Amino acid sequence: MPDPEHPVPSPAWNSGPGLAFGGDYNPEQWPADVRLEDPSLMKEAGVNLLSVGIFSWALLEPREGEYDFAWLDEVLDNLTGAGIRVALATATAAPPAWLVRKHPEVLPVTAEGTVLERGSRRHYSPSSAVYRRYAAGITRKLAERYKDHPSLALWHVDNELGCHVSEFYGPEDAAAFRRWLERRYGSIETLNEAWGTAFWSQHYASFEEIIPPGAAPTTLNPTHLLDFQRFSSWALLDYYRSLLQVIREVTPDVPATTNLMVSSGTKSMDYFDWANDLDVIANDHYLAAADPERHIELAFSADLTRGIAGGEPWILMEHSTSAVNWQPRNRPKMPGEMIRNSLAHVARGADAVMFFQWRQSFAGAEKFHSAMVPHGGRETRVWREVLELGAALRSLGPVRGTRVQSRVAIVFDYEAWWASELDSHPSEDVRYLDLLRALHRSLYFRGITVDFVHPSAPLDGYGLVLVCTLYNVTDASAGAIALAAEAGATVLVTYFSGIVDENDHIRLGGYPGAFRELLGISVEEFHPLLAGESVKLNDGGTGSVWSEHVHLAGAEALNTFTEFPLEGVPSLTRRAVGQGAAYYLATFPDRDGIERLVDRLLAESAIEPVADADFGVELTRRRAADGSSFVFAINHSGADASVRRVAGTELLSGAPFTGTVSAGRVAVIAEQ
């Protein structure tokens, strides 16, 4: 989100007739004749935005203080001639060999004390003062040289910060951690209280005694672990800010971002905390090829990205045209899947579709990673689909700048994800995303789009608020959730929520501490289930993972457990609250149970889907400020499907929408 102290202009990265389209461009990998051919191919495909120079430091500065910008000058001039804008990278994502040889102290150190050597990428610590100095130097050189270049639309700061290594344990990291703790707590006495160091003789006499939580004989202090995770996310963000400061000094009017890695598999960075430092949110997303419901995970990640963006349009900075190179078995995308993937991101808020990368490498670690121009060149299915996607994005100009609107919020907190999965908890099977994703999946199949919101965000306007495994929560956030119910929302809180405060201290008096009064219940004891074990419920369903001894204290029981030792104990409760209601779920229902629960919650909230469609069709709506709206109907099935209650012009074809979406295809309807 833009910093009010450093306002930036309207997004130049998205100034073409349609949506932005392109990818990572690595011309340094190719000879001059190929580089000269690229702009014409890009124009054929409809490319209008490229990330350039991400891993080019060793060629831009082959020896310390000696620079070679001639090749980059030529590339940017050629792109300008083709009408293509550039997200120019700071080139800092992998330090050159000469830097590491001279300053091996910049290398990252693991919790076990292993130094991670060069020969790969991302081989530096964000807390290294030496690395920061050199990284700021090359960033300043680039900014000063290209500040007035007509191709420059956006700064791409570093690359995938936190990828591969997200926690650092070297001497400078330890010193930075101590400084961070001192700023957070002010005094060592306050830290001792927050960390509960009276346990196991962990009391500290000064901040200098504290080290990162590395390899240890047994379970580490959980608040120490939680704070180190907070610090690690902050350290990467602080490094980003150090480069951003240079960019702001030289090019104050050029927006800047870095590519996040928002997905259901990336938990190391608190991206809600990062959002205010990015002028536009940019995300990289890759499918798990072995997941038969990978398109639903894509929807989840795109919704979460939009939540981090505060509902603003965002950039899909990287995804793949087909196979990747880093999974155990790298299957290609099926025919039509790449276009469906791309437009699914657009449906959920992206105003730019970009890939890694423009040309498929012929050497190096990612030579089997697909690209827009594959090894086989233009006579390939992938290239034909790239052309088709480019044409589709040009036709979607009316969608640009519109917003996805939803009446359903999922409260999402990276800190709760971290804290709920630390050691020494009642069950390792309680995983933060599992129940949350099950509820999102159910809403997905109903054509109901979800907003992900941070616990501190306002909940005004939401009819349904889902609070899943929010293990640690502040008093203020718990109060805001209660106020949403008072104001008329239907609120669902699930097991293992509200258990501790922000310091990971138990809220005494009965679980779920922070939400007891709102829910009208008290939990006496947890009964986590063994692996593969299930419990029967009185509605005929079953629960897994979790059960607990719930006492009613103002709520009514809607479902109960039916077996010893919890026979007759509530498994689902409801309490009327002000103008709304608060539900509590004390187990993980089977799939039918999830569907019954979601039906009940939607009926109480009076929330209806975007439209009505046959099974396998993903439905989303984007709205413009003037009231116009666009329905995306994405048919993931192998048969033609009907979409009902939608009428208007289908933008991809320009024809009136007939109500049918062909197998594996996408329709985007400008509603009448």
ZAMARGU-4260 file (C-alpha; in steps of 0.2 Angstrom, whole numbers, plus 5000, padded with zeros to 4 digits):
<rodrens>
0) 5000/5000/5000 | 5007/5017/4996 | 5016/5027/5010 | 5007/5043/5012 | 5024/5052/5015
5) 5030/5046/4998 | 5015/5047/4986 | 5017/5038/4969 | 5008/5041/4953 | 4995/5030/4945
10) 5001/5013/4941 | 5012/5015/4926 | 5015/4997/4926 | 4997/4994/4920 | 4996/5008/4907
15) 4992/4998/4891 | 4974/4995/4883 | 4972/4979/4893 | 4979/4970/4908 | 4998/4970/4911
20) 5006/4954/4903 | 5024/4948/4903 | 5036/4940/4915 | 5054/4939/4920 | 5066/4943/4906
25) 5084/4937/4908 | 5093/4943/4892 | 5110/4941/4900 | 5107/4922/4897 | 5106/4924/4878
30) 5117/4930/4864 | 5114/4946/4855 | 5105/4939/4840 | 5092/4931/4852 | 5090/4947/4861
35) 5086/4956/4845 | 5073/4944/4841 | 5064/4945/4857 | 5055/4962/4856 | 5046/4956/4840
40) 5040/4940/4848 | 5035/4950/4863 | 5024/4961/4853 | 5017/4946/4844 | 5012/4939/4861
45) 5005/4955/4868 | 5018/4957/4881 | 5019/4975/4889 | 5028/4972/4906 | 5044/4963/4910
50) 5055/4961/4926 | 5073/4964/4920 | 5089/4961/4929 | 5084/4950/4944 | 5100/4940/4944
55) 5112/4951/4934 | 5123/4958/4948 | 5139/4948/4943 | 5137/4954/4925 | 5133/4972/4929
60) 5148/4973/4941 | 5160/4960/4936 | 5173/4966/4948 | 5171/4977/4963 | 5169/4995/4957
65) 5169/4991/4938 | 5152/4992/4929 | 5146/4986/4913 | 5129/4993/4909 | 5130/4993/4890
70) 5121/4977/4887 | 5107/4982/4899 | 5106/4999/4890 | 5103/4990/4874 | 5090/4979/4881
75) 5080/4993/4889 | 5081/5004/4873 | 5075/4989/4862 | 5060/4986/4874 | 5056/5004/4874
80) 5055/5003/4855 | 5043/4989/4856 | 5032/4999/4868 | 5036/4987/4883 | 5038/4994/4901
85) 5050/4987/4914 | 5050/4982/4932 | 5068/4985/4934 | 5076/4974/4948 | 5089/4979/4960
90) 5100/4964/4955 | 5103/4960/4973 | 5095/4942/4974 | 5112/4934/4973 | 5129/4942/4977
95) 5143/4940/4965 | 5157/4928/4968 | 5170/4942/4971 | 5159/4949/4985 | 5158/4933/4994
100) 5176/4929/4992 | 5181/4946/5000 | 5167/4945/5013 | 5162/4927/5018 | 5154/4934/5033
105) 5139/4939/5022 | 5134/4921/5020 | 5119/4914/5029 | 5121/4902/5045 | 5108/4889/5049
110) 5102/4884/5067 | 5115/4870/5067 | 5129/4882/5063 | 5131/4877/5045 | 5137/4891/5033
115) 5127/4890/5017 | 5140/4893/5003 | 5139/4901/4986 | 5135/4892/4970 | 5116/4893/4971
120) 5106/4909/4975 | 5100/4920/4990 | 5117/4916/4999 | 5117/4931/5011 | 5110/4937/5027
125) 5098/4952/5027 | 5106/4958/5044 | 5124/4958/5036 | 5130/4976/5037 | 5143/4973/5023
130) 5130/4965/5012 | 5118/4979/5015 | 5131/4992/5010 | 5135/4983/4994 | 5117/4980/4989
135) 5113/4998/4992 | 5128/5003/4981 | 5122/4993/4966 | 5104/4998/4969 | 5110/5017/4969
140) 5120/5014/4953 | 5105/5007/4944 | 5093/5020/4950 | 5104/5034/4945 | 5108/5027/4928
145) 5090/5023/4923 | 5080/5035/4933 | 5074/5044/4917 | 5073/5029/4906 | 5056/5029/4897
150) 5055/5010/4900 | 5055/5011/4919 | 5038/5008/4926 | 5041/5000/4943 | 5056/4994/4954
155) 5057/4976/4958 | 5067/4976/4974 | 5078/4960/4976 | 5068/4944/4973 | 5057/4932/4983
160) 5064/4938/5000 | 5064/4923/5012 | 5064/4910/4999 | 5075/4895/5003 | 5081/4903/5019
165) 5070/4913/5030 | 5079/4912/5047 | 5097/4917/5050 | 5108/4912/5065 | 5125/4920/5062
170) 5134/4933/5074 | 5126/4948/5065 | 5109/4940/5065 | 5111/4937/5084 | 5116/4955/5087
175) 5101/4961/5077 | 5089/4950/5086 | 5095/4957/5103 | 5093/4975/5096 | 5075/4970/5090
180) 5071/4963/5107 | 5077/4978/5116 | 5066/4989/5105 | 5051/4978/5108 | 5052/4976/5127
185) 5062/4991/5133 | 5070/4981/5148 | 5076/4964/5151 | 5064/4963/5166 | 5049/4965/5153
190) 5056/4952/5142 | 5058/4939/5156 | 5040/4942/5161 | 5034/4940/5142 | 5045/4925/5139
195) 5040/4916/5156 | 5059/4913/5160 | 5055/4908/5177 | 5052/4891/5169 | 5068/4879/5167
200) 5080/4893/5174 | 5079/4903/5158 | 5080/4920/5167 | 5091/4933/5158 | 5101/4946/5167
205) 5104/4956/5151 | 5100/4956/5132 | 5118/4951/5129 | 5114/4934/5136 | 5101/4930/5123
210) 5105/4920/5107 | 5094/4915/5092 | 5084/4898/5096 | 5096/4886/5088 | 5098/4868/5090
215) 5095/4863/5108 | 5093/4847/5119 | 5074/4848/5119 | 5059/4859/5118 | 5064/4878/5117
220) 5055/4892/5125 | 5039/4895/5114 | 5039/4914/5116 | 5057/4914/5112 | 5053/4905/5096
225) 5038/4916/5092 | 5049/4932/5094 | 5062/4925/5083 | 5050/4921/5070 | 5043/4939/5071
230) 5061/4946/5071 | 5065/4935/5055 | 5051/4942/5046 | 5055/4960/5051 | 5074/4957/5047
235) 5069/4953/5029 | 5057/4968/5028 | 5070/4979/5036 | 5082/4974/5022 | 5069/4978/5009
240) 5067/4995/5017 | 5085/4999/5016 | 5085/4997/4997 | 5068/5006/4996 | 5076/5021/5004
245) 5089/5022/4991 | 5076/5020/4977 | 5065/5034/4985 | 5080/5046/4986 | 5084/5044/4968
250) 5067/5040/4960 | 5054/5046/4972 | 5040/5045/4959 | 5043/5027/4953 | 5033/5014/4963
255) 5042/5000/4970 | 5037/4982/4976 | 5045/4965/4979 | 5038/4948/4974 | 5030/4940/4989
260) 5027/4921/4990 | 5009/4920/4996 | 5002/4903/4996 | 4996/4889/5008 | 5014/4883/5009
265) 5023/4899/5014 | 5022/4904/5032 | 5039/4912/5037 | 5035/4930/5033 | 5020/4941/5040
270) 5015/4948/5024 | 5001/4959/5032 | 5016/4968/5041 | 5024/4970/5024 | 5010/4978/5015
275) 5012/4996/5019 | 5030/4996/5012 | 5024/4990/4995 | 5016/5002/4982 | 5008/4988/4974
280) 5007/4970/4981 | 5016/4957/4969 | 5015/4939/4971 | 5023/4923/4965 | 5012/4907/4964
285) 5015/4890/4959 | 5004/4875/4959 | 5007/4858/4967 | 5006/4847/4952 | 5001/4832/4962
290) 4986/4840/4970 | 4970/4836/4961 | 4962/4851/4968 | 4977/4863/4965 | 4965/4876/4957
295) 4956/4878/4974 | 4973/4881/4982 | 4976/4894/4969 | 4960/4902/4973 | 4964/4902/4992
300) 4981/4910/4988 | 4974/4923/4977 | 4961/4928/4990 | 4974/4929/5003 | 4985/4940/4991
305) 4970/4951/4989 | 4968/4952/5007 | 4986/4957/5010 | 4983/4970/4996 | 4969/4977/5006
310) 4957/4974/4992 | 4967/4984/4979 | 4972/4976/4962 | 4989/4967/4963 | 5002/4959/4952
315) 5004/4941/4948 | 5023/4943/4946 | 5027/4924/4943 | 5018/4908/4939 | 5022/4895/4926
320) 5016/4891/4909 | 5018/4873/4912 | 5029/4862/4922 | 5042/4868/4935 | 5058/4860/4939
325) 5059/4859/4958 | 5045/4847/4963 | 5048/4828/4965 | 5039/4824/4949 | 5036/4839/4937
330) 5021/4836/4927 | 5016/4849/4914 | 5000/4859/4915 | 4986/4851/4905 | 4979/4859/4889
335) 4970/4875/4894 | 4975/4874/4912 | 4988/4889/4911 | 4974/4901/4904 | 4962/4895/4917
340) 4975/4898/4931 | 4980/4915/4924 | 4962/4921/4923 | 4958/4914/4940 | 4971/4925/4948
345) 4963/4940/4938 | 4946/4935/4944 | 4952/4937/4962 | 4960/4953/4960 | 4976/4953/4949
350) 4978/4966/4936 | 4994/4959/4929 | 4998/4941/4923 | 5017/4937/4923 | 5028/4922/4922
355) 5044/4915/4926 | 5051/4917/4913 | 5051/4924/4895 | 5063/4911/4887 | 5066/4894/4894
360) 5084/4893/4899 | 5096/4881/4890 | 5108/4880/4905 | 5107/4881/4924 | 5097/4875/4938
365) 5080/4880/4930 | 5082/4874/4912 | 5068/4862/4914 | 5056/4875/4921 | 5043/4880/4908
370) 5043/4898/4900 | 5033/4908/4888 | 5045/4904/4874 | 5049/4885/4877 | 5064/4875/4871
375) 5053/4870/4856 | 5050/4888/4851 | 5034/4894/4842 | 5028/4877/4836 | 5022/4872/4853
380) 5006/4871/4863 | 5013/4882/4876 | 5017/4896/4864 | 5000/4895/4856 | 4992/4896/4873
385) 5003/4911/4877 | 4996/4920/4862 | 4979/4916/4867 | 4981/4922/4884 | 4989/4938/4878
390) 4974/4941/4867 | 4962/4937/4882 | 4971/4950/4893 | 4970/4963/4880 | 4951/4961/4879
395) 4949/4963/4898 | 4953/4981/4899 | 4936/4986/4906 | 4940/4974/4921 | 4956/4984/4926
400) 4955/4993/4942 | 4939/4984/4948 | 4938/4976/4965 | 4932/4960/4972 | 4918/4962/4985
405) 4913/4950/4998 | 4902/4948/5013 | 4912/4934/5020 | 4929/4937/5030 | 4941/4924/5036
410) 4952/4931/5049 | 4970/4926/5045 | 4985/4929/5056 | 5003/4923/5052 | 5008/4925/5070
415) 4993/4912/5075 | 5000/4901/5061 | 5017/4901/5069 | 5012/4900/5087 | 4999/4886/5084
420) 5012/4875/5076 | 5026/4877/5089 | 5032/4862/5099 | 5023/4856/5115 | 5005/4858/5110
425) 4991/4846/5113 | 4991/4838/5096 | 5003/4839/5081 | 4988/4836/5070 | 4981/4853/5073
430) 4988/4863/5058 | 4983/4881/5056 | 4977/4880/5038 | 4968/4863/5038 | 4951/4868/5044
435) 4952/4885/5037 | 4955/4878/5020 | 4941/4866/5022 | 4929/4880/5025 | 4936/4890/5011
440) 4934/4875/4999 | 4916/4874/5004 | 4913/4892/5000 | 4923/4891/4984 | 4911/4877/4977
445) 4896/4888/4981 | 4903/4903/4971 | 4906/4913/4987 | 4922/4923/4987 | 4931/4926/5003
450) 4941/4941/5010 | 4956/4937/5021 | 4958/4950/5034 | 4970/4953/5048 | 4964/4951/5066
455) 4967/4970/5068 | 4957/4975/5052 | 4939/4982/5053 | 4925/4969/5050 | 4912/4982/5045
460) 4900/4976/5031 | 4904/4957/5033 | 4889/4946/5036 | 4899/4930/5040 | 4916/4930/5049
465) 4926/4914/5051 | 4939/4913/5065 | 4949/4897/5063 | 4963/4891/5075 | 4966/4909/5080
470) 4977/4902/5094 | 4985/4918/5100 | 4975/4934/5099 | 4976/4951/5107 | 4962/4958/5118
475) 4959/4972/5105 | 4957/4959/5091 | 4946/4948/5101 | 4935/4963/5106 | 4933/4968/5087
480) 4927/4951/5083 | 4914/4951/5097 | 4909/4969/5091 | 4906/4961/5073 | 4894/4949/5081
485) 4885/4963/5091 | 4883/4973/5075 | 4874/4959/5066 | 4888/4947/5059 | 4887/4928/5061
490) 4904/4923/5069 | 4911/4906/5069 | 4925/4902/5081 | 4934/4885/5080 | 4943/4875/5092
495) 4961/4880/5098 | 4957/4898/5096 | 4959/4912/5109 | 4969/4900/5120 | 4984/4912/5123
500) 4988/4931/5122 | 5001/4939/5111 | 5015/4932/5122 | 5009/4914/5121 | 5003/4915/5139
505) 4988/4904/5143 | 4972/4914/5146 | 4967/4907/5163 | 4949/4902/5169 | 4945/4890/5155
510) 4947/4889/5136 | 4944/4897/5124 | 4950/4911/5135 | 4948/4927/5124 | 4931/4921/5117
515) 4923/4913/5131 | 4911/4927/5135 | 4907/4930/5116 | 4903/4911/5113 | 4894/4908/5130
520) 4904/4892/5133 | 4919/4886/5143 | 4930/4871/5139 | 4937/4861/5154 | 4949/4849/5145
525) 4955/4845/5128 | 4953/4828/5120 | 4964/4828/5105 | 4961/4812/5094 | 4974/4800/5090
530) 4980/4797/5072 | 4966/4790/5061 | 4954/4791/5076 | 4936/4799/5074 | 4922/4803/5085
535) 4903/4801/5081 | 4891/4816/5082 | 4873/4816/5085 | 4869/4822/5067 | 4876/4807/5060
540) 4893/4814/5055 | 4910/4811/5062 | 4924/4823/5069 | 4943/4820/5068 | 4958/4828/5074
545) 4950/4836/5090 | 4937/4835/5103 | 4935/4843/5120 | 4924/4845/5135 | 4913/4860/5132
550) 4901/4867/5145 | 4887/4878/5140 | 4887/4895/5149 | 4873/4904/5139 | 4875/4896/5122
555) 4864/4882/5115 | 4870/4865/5109 | 4867/4862/5091 | 4877/4846/5089 | 4884/4834/5102
560) 4897/4820/5104 | 4889/4803/5106 | 4903/4793/5113 | 4913/4791/5130 | 4920/4801/5138
565) 4911/4815/5129 | 4894/4808/5127 | 4881/4822/5126 | 4895/4836/5127 | 4892/4850/5114
570) 4902/4849/5098 | 4894/4864/5090 | 4886/4878/5099 | 4877/4895/5095 | 4874/4910/5106
575) 4863/4925/5100 | 4874/4941/5102 | 4867/4958/5099 | 4860/4959/5081 | 4871/4943/5076
580) 4876/4926/5083 | 4892/4917/5088 | 4895/4899/5084 | 4908/4888/5092 | 4915/4872/5083
585) 4924/4859/5094 | 4929/4846/5082 | 4935/4845/5063 | 4919/4839/5054 | 4919/4827/5040
590) 4916/4834/5023 | 4897/4832/5024 | 4898/4840/5041 | 4907/4855/5034 | 4894/4857/5021
595) 4880/4857/5033 | 4889/4869/5044 | 4892/4881/5030 | 4874/4880/5024 | 4868/4885/5041
600) 4880/4899/5043 | 4876/4906/5025 | 4857/4904/5029 | 4859/4914/5045 | 4870/4927/5036
605) 4858/4929/5021 | 4873/4927/5009 | 4870/4920/4992 | 4882/4915/4978 | 4887/4926/4963
610) 4877/4915/4952 | 4871/4897/4949 | 4882/4885/4939 | 4885/4867/4936 | 4898/4858/4947
615) 4916/4862/4942 | 4913/4880/4938 | 4922/4893/4948 | 4912/4909/4950 | 4919/4926/4955
620) 4913/4944/4952 | 4923/4960/4951 | 4914/4977/4953 | 4919/4995/4947 | 4917/5011/4956
625) 4903/5016/4944 | 4893/5000/4948 | 4897/4990/4933 | 4902/4972/4936 | 4911/4957/4928
630) 4907/4939/4932 | 4921/4926/4929 | 4915/4909/4925 | 4930/4896/4925 | 4925/4879/4919
635) 4938/4867/4927 | 4927/4851/4922 | 4929/4841/4906 | 4911/4844/4901 | 4901/4860/4895
640) 4893/4868/4909 | 4878/4880/4912 | 4879/4896/4921 | 4862/4904/4927 | 4857/4921/4933
645) 4870/4930/4923 | 4867/4940/4907 | 4878/4952/4897 | 4892/4953/4884 | 4906/4939/4885
650) 4922/4950/4884 | 4934/4936/4878 | 4923/4933/4862 | 4914/4950/4861 | 4897/4940/4859
655) 4882/4940/4870 | 4884/4927/4884 | 4874/4911/4880 | 4874/4904/4898 | 4886/4890/4893
660) 4905/4889/4897 | 4914/4876/4886 | 4924/4862/4895 | 4940/4869/4901 | 4936/4886/4896
665) 4933/4903/4904 | 4920/4916/4901 | 4921/4934/4907 | 4904/4942/4907 | 4901/4961/4908
670) 4884/4961/4916 | 4869/4970/4909
</rodrens>
